[in-house]
Amino acid sequence: MSDKKEINYYILFKTYTQGMALHELLRGNGIRSRISPAPRSIQGELGCGMSLLIMAEDIDAVRRCIEENNAEYHDIVPLENQINPNRHKFC
């Protein structure tokens, strides 16, 4: 078993509207993204608690799409995977 940690990317926004606009833009271009609460460890002073969760294999396509469309966002932050697949398993 590998000890290599999976990296996910969180795109942070100043407003919910910016986040939804980018989510729709990515979806329209066939690029995967998932609406997610912004992890508190990276949210900082931003009022908008929404982020887009991007898998590592999709980040280059996301960056290109943002650049080509001048999409608004605050920051893109790499973070070790925060998703626990056993979270709601009780048996």
Steps between C-alpha positions, in 0.01 A plus 500: 500500500636842404548781751465757222227749589246596236483873427172674422464862397250743649403811306396776739270793421410836644134444413268207448405644160861474379513138613179401326605680180828308487326172585260549207785603269702190587197276463424656161855413391475140623738555793419336832457713811308450821346768721648463846522696823833683513722325755544730800875452491518687166192723504664783692307827506279422200131538570395246240527149643458335161778347296533276198678172559722400209684170465873518421457348153261782401689804633685583176176502300335714769784755494479521118123549511533774764768677294314474168175632650642753748298331775501660845636319804703586809757219524576140408635305797649148492412296807538139603182299447250585775242243392466198727323219308418323831336805658143370512569127529396368835512125442 
